[in-house]
Amino acid sequence: MLAAFAVIVVLRDVLGGADSGVAPLVVLPVLFMAVKGTRLEVAITVVVAVLVVAVPIVVAGEPDYPPSEWRRAIGVAVVTTIAGWLVHRATQAHRDAEADLAAVAEVARSIRHDEDPRTAVCRAGSEVAGATMAMFAEPDGEGHLVLTAALGTDVEVGETVSLEEEPSGAATAYATGRRLFVSDVGERPALARGFAGRARVASALWEPVAAGPRLLGVLIVGWERRIARPSDRAVRLIRLLADEAANAIEREDLRGEMRTTARTDPLTGVLNERAWRDELPREIARAQRAATPLCIALLDVDGQPEERGLKELVAGWTAALRPGDRLARLDALRFAIMLPGCAASDACRVFERVRAVRPRGVQVSVGLTEWHDGEPPERLIHRADDALAAARRAGPDRLVLA
């Protein structure tokens, strides 16, 4: 940059001093530095540009540099200062916008690669705000906010604050749906009882995370040293990150609902046939690895119960089964049960309780079989189906063990 000014000085002197018309070229290095340099570098370049025009008036003087050149020097000072400031400001705004988009894109990329959106937004939020810690809290449906992600702090995931008893910063931001910033958390004892106080930060910002009218949680960003206020850029970017987190969490919830719906029977809430077909090979593989028994049963319901009666029947069966047993509805009146870790003799006792549950006028036929080591799922199901057919031939309300 100094070389450029040196060339301008030489050209101006060789081409006739003040009458050369070269002086306006000093704006070019200023504009270049405004695009490439820092604010301090721009200021230094402006000073040098003014000196390039003004020093010859003092040193060389007339006739090449008459006193009237002071007007030009003043004009150069004004023009280069304004132009340098405006260009630098516009360039910096462009850089900030690119950085903002890059930060949001990085969060989106992390989420696409299966990183939890809460952790991703905490990491990005602390980085863009120059903060020392970030946390994410969500409602648990029981009147509390529970911490689901935390970075840069010893506060553990799973800690809670009350939405009713403690007027903490997180609870306030969640209740009002508005951003909250406190420069000195220590001066607000009520807030200090919440997550920010436990993290021992001096300043904190609470940003509600919402998907439309639905509040999903609160992003908490904290600074170890007291700050008067976060920059407008940091606040704007934290808002963008919160929106990205809200979208990701909403998509995550929707996928969870879709997975649940795709695997359960809509009437009874137990596994459907697709889920049963998926689970059986896994249970067989687990039984083979652990060398433990496994039984399955197919059940046919006779008596055409109404929907309410069918729901009551399934609820009774569920209560009669052990905690690890799996119940599935294969079609309208056919059900299947898996009993992991259960030999045939034990399974018969379990089904004594199961068959004792039946509404008036309803009978249940059961085909029960125990898995043989190395037997594929299709063969196991076929043997259970044969046992069920034998139970139906033997008469109503029978259990046949194959």
Summary of the structure (lengths in Angstrom):
residues: 402
radius of gyration: 37.4
end to end distance: 92.2
largest distance: 127.6
contacts: 1292
relative contact order: 0.07
helix: 55%
strand: 18%
